[in-house]
Amino acid sequence: MHFTPTGSSWMNLVERFFADLTEDCIREGSFQSVRELVEAIEAYLADRNASPKRYLWRAQGEEILKKIARAKGTLEAQLQQASYGTVH
């Protein structure tokens, strides 16, 4: 089962940002020093801030609520099934 915490949408944006930073700027072994790496990151951020692009949340609220209901039903069924194997 896959569960995404309610507050995870902002985490997804942070992860996406670092994925973009890594893909667009940071390459393993491509810097001669930490200073060079920091300068590259700062230049990337300056360029990114000069022409910002917003992230678009594409999921519809109704779809999210249906997914939550399905996950809740699955979890409840698994908990019920697990409780049958427990001696009370």
Phi and psi restraints in degrees (range 20) as a CNS / XPLOR table:
assign (resid 1 and name C) (resid 2 and name N)
       (resid 2 and name CA) (resid 2 and name C) 1.0 -112.1 20.0 2
assign (resid 2 and name N) (resid 2 and name CA)
       (resid 2 and name C) (resid 3 and name N) 1.0 129.3 20.0 2
assign (resid 2 and name C) (resid 3 and name N)
       (resid 3 and name CA) (resid 3 and name C) 1.0 -126.9 20.0 2
assign (resid 3 and name N) (resid 3 and name CA)
       (resid 3 and name C) (resid 4 and name N) 1.0 128.1 20.0 2
assign (resid 3 and name C) (resid 4 and name N)
       (resid 4 and name CA) (resid 4 and name C) 1.0 -110.6 20.0 2
assign (resid 4 and name N) (resid 4 and name CA)
       (resid 4 and name C) (resid 5 and name N) 1.0 120.0 20.0 2
assign (resid 4 and name C) (resid 5 and name N)
       (resid 5 and name CA) (resid 5 and name C) 1.0 -59.2 20.0 2
assign (resid 5 and name N) (resid 5 and name CA)
       (resid 5 and name C) (resid 6 and name N) 1.0 150.1 20.0 2
assign (resid 5 and name C) (resid 6 and name N)
       (resid 6 and name CA) (resid 6 and name C) 1.0 -55.1 20.0 2
assign (resid 6 and name N) (resid 6 and name CA)
       (resid 6 and name C) (resid 7 and name N) 1.0 -42.0 20.0 2
assign (resid 6 and name C) (resid 7 and name N)
       (resid 7 and name CA) (resid 7 and name C) 1.0 -86.4 20.0 2
assign (resid 7 and name N) (resid 7 and name CA)
       (resid 7 and name C) (resid 8 and name N) 1.0 17.0 20.0 2
assign (resid 7 and name C) (resid 8 and name N)
       (resid 8 and name CA) (resid 8 and name C) 1.0 -82.6 20.0 2
assign (resid 8 and name N) (resid 8 and name CA)
       (resid 8 and name C) (resid 9 and name N) 1.0 -10.5 20.0 2
assign (resid 8 and name C) (resid 9 and name N)
       (resid 9 and name CA) (resid 9 and name C) 1.0 -59.6 20.0 2
assign (resid 9 and name N) (resid 9 and name CA)
       (resid 9 and name C) (resid 10 and name N) 1.0 -39.0 20.0 2
assign (resid 9 and name C) (resid 10 and name N)
       (resid 10 and name CA) (resid 10 and name C) 1.0 -68.9 20.0 2
assign (resid 10 and name N) (resid 10 and name CA)
       (resid 10 and name C) (resid 11 and name N) 1.0 -31.8 20.0 2
assign (resid 10 and name C) (resid 11 and name N)
       (resid 11 and name CA) (resid 11 and name C) 1.0 -66.8 20.0 2
assign (resid 11 and name N) (resid 11 and name CA)
       (resid 11 and name C) (resid 12 and name N) 1.0 -37.4 20.0 2
assign (resid 11 and name C) (resid 12 and name N)
       (resid 12 and name CA) (resid 12 and name C) 1.0 -60.8 20.0 2
assign (resid 12 and name N) (resid 12 and name CA)
       (resid 12 and name C) (resid 13 and name N) 1.0 -39.3 20.0 2
assign (resid 12 and name C) (resid 13 and name N)
       (resid 13 and name CA) (resid 13 and name C) 1.0 -66.3 20.0 2
assign (resid 13 and name N) (resid 13 and name CA)
       (resid 13 and name C) (resid 14 and name N) 1.0 -39.7 20.0 2
assign (resid 13 and name C) (resid 14 and name N)
       (resid 14 and name CA) (resid 14 and name C) 1.0 -64.8 20.0 2
assign (resid 14 and name N) (resid 14 and name CA)
       (resid 14 and name C) (resid 15 and name N) 1.0 -44.7 20.0 2
assign (resid 14 and name C) (resid 15 and name N)
       (resid 15 and name CA) (resid 15 and name C) 1.0 -61.2 20.0 2
assign (resid 15 and name N) (resid 15 and name CA)
       (resid 15 and name C) (resid 16 and name N) 1.0 -41.5 20.0 2
assign (resid 15 and name C) (resid 16 and name N)
       (resid 16 and name CA) (resid 16 and name C) 1.0 -63.2 20.0 2
assign (resid 16 and name N) (resid 16 and name CA)
       (resid 16 and name C) (resid 17 and name N) 1.0 -40.8 20.0 2
assign (resid 16 and name C) (resid 17 and name N)
       (resid 17 and name CA) (resid 17 and name C) 1.0 -59.8 20.0 2
assign (resid 17 and name N) (resid 17 and name CA)
       (resid 17 and name C) (resid 18 and name N) 1.0 -48.3 20.0 2
assign (resid 17 and name C) (resid 18 and name N)
       (resid 18 and name CA) (resid 18 and name C) 1.0 -68.2 20.0 2
assign (resid 18 and name N) (resid 18 and name CA)
       (resid 18 and name C) (resid 19 and name N) 1.0 -30.6 20.0 2
assign (resid 18 and name C) (resid 19 and name N)
       (resid 19 and name CA) (resid 19 and name C) 1.0 -65.1 20.0 2
assign (resid 19 and name N) (resid 19 and name CA)
       (resid 19 and name C) (resid 20 and name N) 1.0 -43.4 20.0 2
assign (resid 19 and name C) (resid 20 and name N)
       (resid 20 and name CA) (resid 20 and name C) 1.0 -63.1 20.0 2
assign (resid 20 and name N) (resid 20 and name CA)
       (resid 20 and name C) (resid 21 and name N) 1.0 -44.9 20.0 2
assign (resid 20 and name C) (resid 21 and name N)
       (resid 21 and name CA) (resid 21 and name C) 1.0 -58.3 20.0 2
assign (resid 21 and name N) (resid 21 and name CA)
       (resid 21 and name C) (resid 22 and name N) 1.0 -45.8 20.0 2
assign (resid 21 and name C) (resid 22 and name N)
       (resid 22 and name CA) (resid 22 and name C) 1.0 -64.3 20.0 2
assign (resid 22 and name N) (resid 22 and name CA)
       (resid 22 and name C) (resid 23 and name N) 1.0 -47.2 20.0 2
assign (resid 22 and name C) (resid 23 and name N)
       (resid 23 and name CA) (resid 23 and name C) 1.0 -67.1 20.0 2
assign (resid 23 and name N) (resid 23 and name CA)
       (resid 23 and name C) (resid 24 and name N) 1.0 -41.0 20.0 2
assign (resid 23 and name C) (resid 24 and name N)
       (resid 24 and name CA) (resid 24 and name C) 1.0 -88.8 20.0 2
assign (resid 24 and name N) (resid 24 and name CA)
       (resid 24 and name C) (resid 25 and name N) 1.0 -22.0 20.0 2
assign (resid 24 and name C) (resid 25 and name N)
       (resid 25 and name CA) (resid 25 and name C) 1.0 -128.9 20.0 2
assign (resid 25 and name N) (resid 25 and name CA)
       (resid 25 and name C) (resid 26 and name N) 1.0 -46.9 20.0 2
assign (resid 25 and name C) (resid 26 and name N)
       (resid 26 and name CA) (resid 26 and name C) 1.0 -96.4 20.0 2
assign (resid 26 and name N) (resid 26 and name CA)
       (resid 26 and name C) (resid 27 and name N) 1.0 127.4 20.0 2
assign (resid 26 and name C) (resid 27 and name N)
       (resid 27 and name CA) (resid 27 and name C) 1.0 -129.1 20.0 2
assign (resid 27 and name N) (resid 27 and name CA)
       (resid 27 and name C) (resid 28 and name N) 1.0 132.7 20.0 2
assign (resid 27 and name C) (resid 28 and name N)
       (resid 28 and name CA) (resid 28 and name C) 1.0 -57.9 20.0 2
assign (resid 28 and name N) (resid 28 and name CA)
       (resid 28 and name C) (resid 29 and name N) 1.0 127.5 20.0 2
assign (resid 28 and name C) (resid 29 and name N)
       (resid 29 and name CA) (resid 29 and name C) 1.0 77.9 20.0 2
assign (resid 29 and name N) (resid 29 and name CA)
       (resid 29 and name C) (resid 30 and name N) 1.0 10.5 20.0 2
assign (resid 29 and name C) (resid 30 and name N)
       (resid 30 and name CA) (resid 30 and name C) 1.0 -97.3 20.0 2
assign (resid 30 and name N) (resid 30 and name CA)
       (resid 30 and name C) (resid 31 and name N) 1.0 6.5 20.0 2
assign (resid 30 and name C) (resid 31 and name N)
       (resid 31 and name CA) (resid 31 and name C) 1.0 -122.9 20.0 2
assign (resid 31 and name N) (resid 31 and name CA)
       (resid 31 and name C) (resid 32 and name N) 1.0 140.4 20.0 2
assign (resid 31 and name C) (resid 32 and name N)
       (resid 32 and name CA) (resid 32 and name C) 1.0 -83.8 20.0 2
assign (resid 32 and name N) (resid 32 and name CA)
       (resid 32 and name C) (resid 33 and name N) 1.0 -20.6 20.0 2
assign (resid 32 and name C) (resid 33 and name N)
       (resid 33 and name CA) (resid 33 and name C) 1.0 -154.3 20.0 2
assign (resid 33 and name N) (resid 33 and name CA)
       (resid 33 and name C) (resid 34 and name N) 1.0 166.6 20.0 2
assign (resid 33 and name C) (resid 34 and name N)
       (resid 34 and name CA) (resid 34 and name C) 1.0 -64.3 20.0 2
assign (resid 34 and name N) (resid 34 and name CA)
       (resid 34 and name C) (resid 35 and name N) 1.0 -39.9 20.0 2
assign (resid 34 and name C) (resid 35 and name N)
       (resid 35 and name CA) (resid 35 and name C) 1.0 -58.3 20.0 2
assign (resid 35 and name N) (resid 35 and name CA)
       (resid 35 and name C) (resid 36 and name N) 1.0 -43.0 20.0 2
assign (resid 35 and name C) (resid 36 and name N)
       (resid 36 and name CA) (resid 36 and name C) 1.0 -63.6 20.0 2
assign (resid 36 and name N) (resid 36 and name CA)
       (resid 36 and name C) (resid 37 and name N) 1.0 -39.9 20.0 2
assign (resid 36 and name C) (resid 37 and name N)
       (resid 37 and name CA) (resid 37 and name C) 1.0 -63.8 20.0 2
assign (resid 37 and name N) (resid 37 and name CA)
       (resid 37 and name C) (resid 38 and name N) 1.0 -46.7 20.0 2
assign (resid 37 and name C) (resid 38 and name N)
       (resid 38 and name CA) (resid 38 and name C) 1.0 -60.4 20.0 2
assign (resid 38 and name N) (resid 38 and name CA)
       (resid 38 and name C) (resid 39 and name N) 1.0 -43.4 20.0 2
assign (resid 38 and name C) (resid 39 and name N)
       (resid 39 and name CA) (resid 39 and name C) 1.0 -62.6 20.0 2
assign (resid 39 and name N) (resid 39 and name CA)
       (resid 39 and name C) (resid 40 and name N) 1.0 -40.0 20.0 2
assign (resid 39 and name C) (resid 40 and name N)
       (resid 40 and name CA) (resid 40 and name C) 1.0 -65.3 20.0 2
assign (resid 40 and name N) (resid 40 and name CA)
       (resid 40 and name C) (resid 41 and name N) 1.0 -41.5 20.0 2
assign (resid 40 and name C) (resid 41 and name N)
       (resid 41 and name CA) (resid 41 and name C) 1.0 -66.2 20.0 2
assign (resid 41 and name N) (resid 41 and name CA)
       (resid 41 and name C) (resid 42 and name N) 1.0 -43.5 20.0 2
assign (resid 41 and name C) (resid 42 and name N)
       (resid 42 and name CA) (resid 42 and name C) 1.0 -62.4 20.0 2
assign (resid 42 and name N) (resid 42 and name CA)
       (resid 42 and name C) (resid 43 and name N) 1.0 -40.3 20.0 2
assign (resid 42 and name C) (resid 43 and name N)
       (resid 43 and name CA) (resid 43 and name C) 1.0 -65.1 20.0 2
assign (resid 43 and name N) (resid 43 and name CA)
       (resid 43 and name C) (resid 44 and name N) 1.0 -41.0 20.0 2
assign (resid 43 and name C) (resid 44 and name N)
       (resid 44 and name CA) (resid 44 and name C) 1.0 -60.7 20.0 2
assign (resid 44 and name N) (resid 44 and name CA)
       (resid 44 and name C) (resid 45 and name N) 1.0 -46.1 20.0 2
assign (resid 44 and name C) (resid 45 and name N)
       (resid 45 and name CA) (resid 45 and name C) 1.0 -64.6 20.0 2
assign (resid 45 and name N) (resid 45 and name CA)
       (resid 45 and name C) (resid 46 and name N) 1.0 -40.8 20.0 2
assign (resid 45 and name C) (resid 46 and name N)
       (resid 46 and name CA) (resid 46 and name C) 1.0 -62.3 20.0 2
assign (resid 46 and name N) (resid 46 and name CA)
       (resid 46 and name C) (resid 47 and name N) 1.0 -44.0 20.0 2
assign (resid 46 and name C) (resid 47 and name N)
       (resid 47 and name CA) (resid 47 and name C) 1.0 -65.3 20.0 2
assign (resid 47 and name N) (resid 47 and name CA)
       (resid 47 and name C) (resid 48 and name N) 1.0 -43.1 20.0 2
assign (resid 47 and name C) (resid 48 and name N)
       (resid 48 and name CA) (resid 48 and name C) 1.0 -64.4 20.0 2
assign (resid 48 and name N) (resid 48 and name CA)
       (resid 48 and name C) (resid 49 and name N) 1.0 -40.6 20.0 2
assign (resid 48 and name C) (resid 49 and name N)
       (resid 49 and name CA) (resid 49 and name C) 1.0 -71.6 20.0 2
assign (resid 49 and name N) (resid 49 and name CA)
       (resid 49 and name C) (resid 50 and name N) 1.0 -25.6 20.0 2
assign (resid 49 and name C) (resid 50 and name N)
       (resid 50 and name CA) (resid 50 and name C) 1.0 -70.1 20.0 2
assign (resid 50 and name N) (resid 50 and name CA)
       (resid 50 and name C) (resid 51 and name N) 1.0 -29.6 20.0 2
assign (resid 50 and name C) (resid 51 and name N)
       (resid 51 and name CA) (resid 51 and name C) 1.0 -137.0 20.0 2
assign (resid 51 and name N) (resid 51 and name CA)
       (resid 51 and name C) (resid 52 and name N) 1.0 72.4 20.0 2
assign (resid 51 and name C) (resid 52 and name N)
       (resid 52 and name CA) (resid 52 and name C) 1.0 -67.8 20.0 2
assign (resid 52 and name N) (resid 52 and name CA)
       (resid 52 and name C) (resid 53 and name N) 1.0 147.4 20.0 2
assign (resid 52 and name C) (resid 53 and name N)
       (resid 53 and name CA) (resid 53 and name C) 1.0 -127.6 20.0 2
assign (resid 53 and name N) (resid 53 and name CA)
       (resid 53 and name C) (resid 54 and name N) 1.0 127.1 20.0 2
assign (resid 53 and name C) (resid 54 and name N)
       (resid 54 and name CA) (resid 54 and name C) 1.0 -82.0 20.0 2
assign (resid 54 and name N) (resid 54 and name CA)
       (resid 54 and name C) (resid 55 and name N) 1.0 151.6 20.0 2
assign (resid 54 and name C) (resid 55 and name N)
       (resid 55 and name CA) (resid 55 and name C) 1.0 -82.7 20.0 2
assign (resid 55 and name N) (resid 55 and name CA)
       (resid 55 and name C) (resid 56 and name N) 1.0 136.0 20.0 2
assign (resid 55 and name C) (resid 56 and name N)
       (resid 56 and name CA) (resid 56 and name C) 1.0 -102.4 20.0 2
assign (resid 56 and name N) (resid 56 and name CA)
       (resid 56 and name C) (resid 57 and name N) 1.0 127.5 20.0 2
assign (resid 56 and name C) (resid 57 and name N)
       (resid 57 and name CA) (resid 57 and name C) 1.0 -84.7 20.0 2
assign (resid 57 and name N) (resid 57 and name CA)
       (resid 57 and name C) (resid 58 and name N) 1.0 114.0 20.0 2
assign (resid 57 and name C) (resid 58 and name N)
       (resid 58 and name CA) (resid 58 and name C) 1.0 -94.5 20.0 2
assign (resid 58 and name N) (resid 58 and name CA)
       (resid 58 and name C) (resid 59 and name N) 1.0 -15.3 20.0 2
assign (resid 58 and name C) (resid 59 and name N)
       (resid 59 and name CA) (resid 59 and name C) 1.0 -72.5 20.0 2
assign (resid 59 and name N) (resid 59 and name CA)
       (resid 59 and name C) (resid 60 and name N) 1.0 139.9 20.0 2
assign (resid 59 and name C) (resid 60 and name N)
       (resid 60 and name CA) (resid 60 and name C) 1.0 -89.5 20.0 2
assign (resid 60 and name N) (resid 60 and name CA)
       (resid 60 and name C) (resid 61 and name N) 1.0 144.2 20.0 2
assign (resid 60 and name C) (resid 61 and name N)
       (resid 61 and name CA) (resid 61 and name C) 1.0 -54.8 20.0 2
assign (resid 61 and name N) (resid 61 and name CA)
       (resid 61 and name C) (resid 62 and name N) 1.0 -42.9 20.0 2
assign (resid 61 and name C) (resid 62 and name N)
       (resid 62 and name CA) (resid 62 and name C) 1.0 -62.4 20.0 2
assign (resid 62 and name N) (resid 62 and name CA)
       (resid 62 and name C) (resid 63 and name N) 1.0 -40.3 20.0 2
assign (resid 62 and name C) (resid 63 and name N)
       (resid 63 and name CA) (resid 63 and name C) 1.0 -63.1 20.0 2
assign (resid 63 and name N) (resid 63 and name CA)
       (resid 63 and name C) (resid 64 and name N) 1.0 -41.1 20.0 2
assign (resid 63 and name C) (resid 64 and name N)
       (resid 64 and name CA) (resid 64 and name C) 1.0 -63.4 20.0 2
assign (resid 64 and name N) (resid 64 and name CA)
       (resid 64 and name C) (resid 65 and name N) 1.0 -44.7 20.0 2
assign (resid 64 and name C) (resid 65 and name N)
       (resid 65 and name CA) (resid 65 and name C) 1.0 -64.4 20.0 2
assign (resid 65 and name N) (resid 65 and name CA)
       (resid 65 and name C) (resid 66 and name N) 1.0 -38.0 20.0 2
assign (resid 65 and name C) (resid 66 and name N)
       (resid 66 and name CA) (resid 66 and name C) 1.0 -64.2 20.0 2
assign (resid 66 and name N) (resid 66 and name CA)
       (resid 66 and name C) (resid 67 and name N) 1.0 -40.8 20.0 2
assign (resid 66 and name C) (resid 67 and name N)
       (resid 67 and name CA) (resid 67 and name C) 1.0 -64.4 20.0 2
assign (resid 67 and name N) (resid 67 and name CA)
       (resid 67 and name C) (resid 68 and name N) 1.0 -41.0 20.0 2
assign (resid 67 and name C) (resid 68 and name N)
       (resid 68 and name CA) (resid 68 and name C) 1.0 -62.7 20.0 2
assign (resid 68 and name N) (resid 68 and name CA)
       (resid 68 and name C) (resid 69 and name N) 1.0 -43.5 20.0 2
assign (resid 68 and name C) (resid 69 and name N)
       (resid 69 and name CA) (resid 69 and name C) 1.0 -62.4 20.0 2
assign (resid 69 and name N) (resid 69 and name CA)
       (resid 69 and name C) (resid 70 and name N) 1.0 -41.5 20.0 2
assign (resid 69 and name C) (resid 70 and name N)
       (resid 70 and name CA) (resid 70 and name C) 1.0 -64.0 20.0 2
assign (resid 70 and name N) (resid 70 and name CA)
       (resid 70 and name C) (resid 71 and name N) 1.0 -44.0 20.0 2
assign (resid 70 and name C) (resid 71 and name N)
       (resid 71 and name CA) (resid 71 and name C) 1.0 -63.8 20.0 2
assign (resid 71 and name N) (resid 71 and name CA)
       (resid 71 and name C) (resid 72 and name N) 1.0 -41.4 20.0 2
assign (resid 71 and name C) (resid 72 and name N)
       (resid 72 and name CA) (resid 72 and name C) 1.0 -62.8 20.0 2
assign (resid 72 and name N) (resid 72 and name CA)
       (resid 72 and name C) (resid 73 and name N) 1.0 -44.0 20.0 2
assign (resid 72 and name C) (resid 73 and name N)
       (resid 73 and name CA) (resid 73 and name C) 1.0 -61.2 20.0 2
assign (resid 73 and name N) (resid 73 and name CA)
       (resid 73 and name C) (resid 74 and name N) 1.0 -43.2 20.0 2
assign (resid 73 and name C) (resid 74 and name N)
       (resid 74 and name CA) (resid 74 and name C) 1.0 -63.5 20.0 2
assign (resid 74 and name N) (resid 74 and name CA)
       (resid 74 and name C) (resid 75 and name N) 1.0 -45.0 20.0 2
assign (resid 74 and name C) (resid 75 and name N)
       (resid 75 and name CA) (resid 75 and name C) 1.0 -62.6 20.0 2
assign (resid 75 and name N) (resid 75 and name CA)
       (resid 75 and name C) (resid 76 and name N) 1.0 -45.4 20.0 2
assign (resid 75 and name C) (resid 76 and name N)
       (resid 76 and name CA) (resid 76 and name C) 1.0 -62.0 20.0 2
assign (resid 76 and name N) (resid 76 and name CA)
       (resid 76 and name C) (resid 77 and name N) 1.0 -40.2 20.0 2
assign (resid 76 and name C) (resid 77 and name N)
       (resid 77 and name CA) (resid 77 and name C) 1.0 -64.0 20.0 2
assign (resid 77 and name N) (resid 77 and name CA)
       (resid 77 and name C) (resid 78 and name N) 1.0 -41.4 20.0 2
assign (resid 77 and name C) (resid 78 and name N)
       (resid 78 and name CA) (resid 78 and name C) 1.0 -67.6 20.0 2
assign (resid 78 and name N) (resid 78 and name CA)
       (resid 78 and name C) (resid 79 and name N) 1.0 -39.3 20.0 2
assign (resid 78 and name C) (resid 79 and name N)
       (resid 79 and name CA) (resid 79 and name C) 1.0 -66.6 20.0 2
assign (resid 79 and name N) (resid 79 and name CA)
       (resid 79 and name C) (resid 80 and name N) 1.0 -39.8 20.0 2
assign (resid 79 and name C) (resid 80 and name N)
       (resid 80 and name CA) (resid 80 and name C) 1.0 -64.8 20.0 2
assign (resid 80 and name N) (resid 80 and name CA)
       (resid 80 and name C) (resid 81 and name N) 1.0 -44.6 20.0 2
assign (resid 80 and name C) (resid 81 and name N)
       (resid 81 and name CA) (resid 81 and name C) 1.0 -63.1 20.0 2
assign (resid 81 and name N) (resid 81 and name CA)
       (resid 81 and name C) (resid 82 and name N) 1.0 -40.0 20.0 2
assign (resid 81 and name C) (resid 82 and name N)
       (resid 82 and name CA) (resid 82 and name C) 1.0 -67.5 20.0 2
assign (resid 82 and name N) (resid 82 and name CA)
       (resid 82 and name C) (resid 83 and name N) 1.0 -34.1 20.0 2
assign (resid 82 and name C) (resid 83 and name N)
       (resid 83 and name CA) (resid 83 and name C) 1.0 -71.2 20.0 2
assign (resid 83 and name N) (resid 83 and name CA)
       (resid 83 and name C) (resid 84 and name N) 1.0 -23.3 20.0 2
assign (resid 83 and name C) (resid 84 and name N)
       (resid 84 and name CA) (resid 84 and name C) 1.0 -68.0 20.0 2
assign (resid 84 and name N) (resid 84 and name CA)
       (resid 84 and name C) (resid 85 and name N) 1.0 -27.2 20.0 2
assign (resid 84 and name C) (resid 85 and name N)
       (resid 85 and name CA) (resid 85 and name C) 1.0 -85.4 20.0 2
assign (resid 85 and name N) (resid 85 and name CA)
       (resid 85 and name C) (resid 86 and name N) 1.0 -3.4 20.0 2
assign (resid 85 and name C) (resid 86 and name N)
       (resid 86 and name CA) (resid 86 and name C) 1.0 -99.7 20.0 2
assign (resid 86 and name N) (resid 86 and name CA)
       (resid 86 and name C) (resid 87 and name N) 1.0 137.1 20.0 2
assign (resid 86 and name C) (resid 87 and name N)
       (resid 87 and name CA) (resid 87 and name C) 1.0 -81.8 20.0 2
assign (resid 87 and name N) (resid 87 and name CA)
       (resid 87 and name C) (resid 88 and name N) 1.0 128.6 20.0 2
